[in-house]
Amino acid sequence: MQSYIKIKFKLKCIIGILDFERKKKQKIIIKIKAKSDEFLDYVQVLKFVKANYKEQKFYTLEQSLEFISLKLKENFSSLNFIKISVFKPKIIKKARVGASLKKNFKT
């Protein structure tokens, strides 16, 4: 059974290179699309990603995406595709700043 999930959520975490970003949590928006050859529990994926963003203190959005994608593959071994996007909605007024990463784990 193939599984395909989409998740979009918000949370606060430490992410960024500027001094104020290292001291105060800021809101980020995360979007995830994932495919697996087996059942993929979106609740478990959501909990896992939230816990990692809250535990880690990333310097860049790209660093966070690379870390999360690899950790997801380690913990959900049947994962064969992932697209993750992360946005900082309040870092610049009237702009949407973010980064995305796509990984195809199929060999």
C-alpha positions as CSV (number, residue, x, y, z in Angstrom):
1,M,0.0,0.0,0.0
2,Q,1.4,3.3,-1.0
3,S,0.9,6.3,1.3
4,Y,0.9,10.0,0.4
5,I,0.6,12.7,3.0
6,K,0.4,16.5,3.1
7,I,0.9,18.4,6.3
8,K,1.0,22.2,6.9
9,F,1.6,23.6,10.4
10,K,3.0,26.5,12.4
11,L,5.4,26.6,15.4
12,K,7.9,28.8,17.1
13,C,11.6,27.9,17.3
14,I,15.1,29.3,17.2
15,I,16.2,29.6,13.6
16,G,18.4,32.2,12.0
17,I,21.9,33.7,12.0
18,L,21.1,37.2,13.3
19,D,21.6,37.9,17.0
20,F,17.9,38.6,17.7
21,E,17.0,35.3,15.9
22,R,19.3,33.3,18.2
23,K,17.6,34.7,21.3
24,K,13.9,34.8,20.7
25,K,11.7,32.1,19.1
26,Q,10.0,33.1,15.9
27,K,7.1,31.7,14.1
28,I,7.7,29.5,11.1
29,I,5.3,27.7,8.7
30,I,6.2,24.2,7.5
31,K,4.7,22.3,4.6
32,I,5.5,18.7,4.0
33,K,4.6,16.3,1.2
34,A,5.8,12.8,1.6
35,K,5.3,9.4,-0.2
36,S,6.0,6.0,1.1
37,D,5.6,2.4,-0.1
38,E,4.0,1.6,3.3
39,F,1.5,3.3,5.5
40,L,2.9,6.7,6.7
41,D,1.2,8.1,9.8
42,Y,0.9,11.8,9.4
43,V,0.4,12.3,13.1
44,Q,3.7,10.6,13.9
45,V,5.5,12.6,11.1
46,L,4.0,15.8,12.5
47,K,5.1,15.1,16.1
48,F,8.6,14.1,14.9
49,V,9.1,17.2,12.9
50,K,7.8,19.5,15.6
51,A,9.9,17.9,18.3
52,N,13.1,18.3,16.2
53,Y,12.4,21.9,15.3
54,K,11.8,22.8,18.9
55,E,14.9,20.8,20.1
56,Q,17.4,22.0,17.5
57,K,18.6,25.6,17.0
58,F,19.2,25.9,13.3
59,Y,21.2,28.7,11.7
60,T,19.6,28.6,8.2
61,L,16.3,27.4,6.7
62,E,18.3,25.2,4.4
63,Q,20.3,23.6,7.2
64,S,17.0,22.8,8.9
65,L,15.5,21.2,5.8
66,E,18.5,19.0,5.2
67,F,18.6,17.8,8.8
68,I,14.9,17.1,9.0
69,S,14.7,15.3,5.7
70,L,17.6,12.9,6.7
71,K,16.1,12.4,10.2
72,L,12.7,11.6,8.7
73,K,14.3,9.0,6.4
74,E,16.1,7.4,9.4
75,N,12.9,7.2,11.4
76,F,10.5,6.3,8.6
77,S,12.6,4.0,6.5
78,S,9.8,3.3,3.9
79,L,9.9,7.0,2.9
80,N,10.7,7.3,-0.8
81,F,10.0,11.0,-1.5
82,I,9.8,14.2,0.5
83,K,9.3,17.9,-0.2
84,I,9.6,20.2,2.7
85,S,9.1,24.0,2.7
86,V,9.7,26.3,5.6
87,F,8.8,30.0,5.7
88,K,9.4,32.9,8.1
89,P,6.2,34.9,7.8
90,K,7.3,37.8,10.0
91,I,10.9,38.3,9.2
92,I,10.3,40.9,6.4
93,K,7.1,42.9,6.2
94,K,4.9,42.3,3.1
95,A,7.2,39.4,1.9
96,R,7.2,35.6,2.2
97,V,10.7,34.4,2.9
98,G,11.4,30.7,2.8
99,A,13.2,27.7,1.4
100,S,12.3,24.3,0.0
101,L,13.9,20.9,-0.4
102,K,12.9,17.9,-2.5
103,K,14.5,14.5,-2.0
104,N,13.8,11.3,-3.8
105,F,15.0,8.4,-1.7
106,K,14.1,5.6,-4.2
107,T,17.1,3.9,-5.7
